[in-house]
Amino acid sequence: MGEIHVKFRGVVLWPGIASLVFMASLILFISVSEAKGMTTYYVDSAAGDDGNDGLHPNRAWRTLERVNEWEFRPGDRILFKSGGYWTGVLKPKGSGAAGNPIIVDRYGEGSKPIIDGAGTRGGVVVLHNQEYWELNNLEIMNDAPAPGDRRGIEITASNYGVVHHIHIKNMTIHDVKGIIGHEMDAKRTAGIYIATLDDRKVPTRFDDILIDGNTIYNIENQGIVTTNEISVNDYPGTEDWHKRKFTNVAIRNNTIYNISKNAMIVRLTEGGVVEYNVAFNTATAVTGNTFFSRSARGTVFQYNEGYLNQSSGRDGSMYDADLQSPETIWQYSYSHDNAHGLMWFCTDEKDTDIVVRYNISRNDRGILLGVNYAFTSASIYNNVFYIDAKLSPTIIEESNRKHSYSFYNNIIYNNSPSATYKLNNNTVRTFENNVFFGYHPESEPEDPFKLTSDPMLVAPGSGGIGIDTLYGYKLLKGSPAIGSGRLIPDNGGKDFWN
């Protein structure tokens, strides 16, 4: 009798005892590997079959329901076929582990796989009390004929502890028919919504949140939201705030547009960074600042661009250090063509050390710098405000509340004969070493060291869409502004052009 050679999953097994031992060990290895995770599952909306094992593109699953039945393990990958289309909700089970997240992505050539919520209430991609997940390269939508409680991606936790490592990258999220407005039900509708729902039994919060490279558009009510539905009122640094805070948050490289209210609401962060995002055509239905913080400490907003905020009332600026935002930094950003201007302070009276520096505001309208709610201290320096002759903004407006701030080394290039300032007697302000060029309204603030000569910008008034269009706001050699500014400690170490 000749020898029988067996091929098992691509491995040739020789006859005899050795082959049996080898086969047994191989099967054991495969079984243990699958039990521990590290398995790739494929989903194909056209050629898949839920009776398959899902372990090869030729044996792919077909439906979201099949995916949602399975409990995934650390290191598993769930890959949706490019060009595929699914209707319903992706709500997979399981959690990854440190160093072994569960990864959702696509395979094959073609457009991003589409998951269409088709008006489902809640989110289209949903994780609850799950951690160590990475979501990549899907297209998400959730449109409907009428408004409702809808989200694109919904990441939530209740009485869980610390939720680690939620990464959302290169997703396209659009046409989410939420609820427009300022009430709590409206504030829950968004493209990406990350929230603690309940922490009354077990303190619950998030750590290691990355939202990177996503495109988010046609959303009611907001683009990206982090929050706690029990309370966002704990002052940064208090015991309850530490129990609820988001840590190690990075929101970067996202493009957000056609948003009925805010592009981004960043609540309860300690540190973290919001950078290299572009947001436009925001507040299309109700008032809202484009990017704002709430109950955040030390969070840095930088290298962002915000334009065409369409607010019909107040709250139409690019940036807002909102209630309880001490030590936040707003820098190296570009605000233009907004209903209002660069920055509003809708702060808490205890808020200190808010820094606004190295930003450019070009042809913003309304209130360019809104010193609104009370706060203890802020530093505003080395910014440029360019005002076209056809505009009539209020360059700085102070409300009748207590404020204390410094305003150093800024350039106000005012071509408008109707631009003005609105200052009040309750504010403690220090203006020094600023350039006030062009028209000088009677309300212009006092500055003992001001310059009124031409600062000699390369091309004042230039600039378009994109931070890389702002070379015209550099100072020419021989500018009177060079060397005339006030020296500011801890000033970030570089200017707008690094």
FILUM-47423 format. One record per residue (C-alpha): x negated, y, z. Coordinates in steps of 0.5 Angstrom, whole numbers, plus 500, padded with zeros to 3 digits. Layout:
BEGIN
XYZ/...
//
This chain:
BEGIN
500500500/497507498/496512503/502517504/500525504/505529507/505537506/509541512/510548511/504548507/499544511/497537508/497532513/493525513/496519515/494515521/495517529/491523528/496526523/502525528/498528533/496534529/504534526/506534533/501540536/503544529/511543531/509545538/505551536/511553531/516552537/513556542/511562537/518562535/520562543/516567545/518572539/513574533/518572528/520575522/527575520/530577513/537580511/539581504/546583503/546581496/543574496/543572503/547567507/549567514/548559514/540560513/535561518/533568516/525566516/524567509/526572503/529566500/533564506/535571508/541572513/547576509/551580514/550585520/554580524/549575524/543580526/547582532/549575534/541573535/537575541/530578539/524577543/518581543/514582537/520580532/521583526/528584523/527586515/532589511/532588503/530595500/536597496/541593500/548596503/551594509/558596512/558596520/554597526/547594527/547592534/541587535/540584542/534583546/528587548/520587546/514588551/508592552/504591546/509587542/515591540/521589536/521592529/526594524/524595517/525594510/522589505/521589497/521594492/527600491/531605496/532604503/537599505/543603507/547602513/554605513/558606519/564608515/567612520/566607526/566611533/560611536/553610533/551606527/545603530/546602537/541600543/543600550/539598556/534595551/526597550/520597546/524598539/521601533/526603528/523604521/525606514/533605514/538610511/544611516/551614514/557615518/562619514/570619516/576623513/577626520/572629526/571624531/566621537/560619532/553618532/547616527/542612531/545612539/540610544/543609551/541606558/545605564/543604571/537600568/530604570/525606566/526605558/520604555/517605547/523607543/520609536/524612530/520613524/522615517/529614517/534618513/540620517/546623514/554625513/555624520/562626521/562628529/566633533/564641532/564645538/561647544/564642549/561636552/565631547/562635541/555635544/555628544/555627536/549627533/544624528/540621533/542621540/538619546/541619553/542616560/550614561/550613568/544613573/548613580/546606582/539605579/535612577/534611569/530615564/526614558/518614557/515614550/520617545/517618538/522621533/517622527/518623519/526623519/530626514/537628518/542632514/550634513/551632521/556635525/555637531/547636532/541633529/537630535/539630542/536628548/540628555/543625561/550625561/551625569/547631570/542636566/542641571/536639576/531644576/524641573/520639579/526637584/526629586/533628582/529631576/523626576/528621576/532623570/526626566/524624559/516623559/511622553/516625548/513627541/518629536/515631529/515631522/522631521/526635516/533637519/538641515/546642514/547642521/554645524/550647530/543646533/538642529/535640536/536640543/531637547/533636555/529634561/522633558/516633562/511636557/511633550/511636544/516638538/511640532/511640524/519640524/523644518/530646520/534650515/542652514/543650521/549653525/554653519/560652523/559655530/553659534/547655536/540656536/536652531/531649537/532649544/530646551/534645557/531643564/524642561/518643564/511644560/514642553/510645547/514647541/509648535/508649528/515648526/519652521/526655522/530659517/537660514/541659521/548661519/550663526/556668526/555670533/550670538/545664539/542664532/535664533/530659531/527658538/531658545/528657552/534655555/536654562/531651566/525651562/519654566/512653563/514651556/510654550/513656543/507657538/504657531/511657528/515661522/522664523/525667517/531669514/535667520/542670523/538672529/530672530/524668533/526667540/532668545/531667553/537664555/533662562/534661569/532666574/527661577/523660570/516662570/510662565/514661559/509663553/511665546/505666542/502666535/508666531/511670525/518672524/519675517/526678515/530675521/536679522/540680528/536680535/529678533/527677541/533676545/531677553/538675555/539671562/534672568/527669569/521671573/516671568/514670560/508672556/509674549/503676545/499675538/506675534/508678528/515681526/515683519/522687518/524689511/527696509/534693507/535690514/537693521/535688526/535690534/527688535/528687542/534687546/534686554/541684557/542688564/539682568/532681572/527680567/519681568/515680562/508682558/508684551/501684548/497684541/504684537/504687530/511690529/511692521/517696521/520698514/527699516/529706518/535703522/532698526/532699534/531697541/535696546/532696553/535696560/533699567/533692570/527689566/520690569/516690562/508691560/507693553/500694551/495694545/501692540/501695533/507699531/507701524/512704520/518707522/519709530/526709533/527713539/528707543/521704541/518702548/512705551/505702550/499706553/494703548/498702542/496703535/501706529/496706523/497700518/494694521/492692513/495685512/493682506/500682503/505684508/512682506/510676502/512669504/517664502/519657504/513653508/508655513/503655508/506661504/503666510/496667508/499675507/499676514/492675515/488682517/484685512/476686513/476693516/483693520/484697526/487691529/481687529/478688536/483692539/487687542/487685550/483679552/488674554/486668559/488661557/490664550/490657546/483658543/485659536/490664532/495662527/490660522/486656527/
//
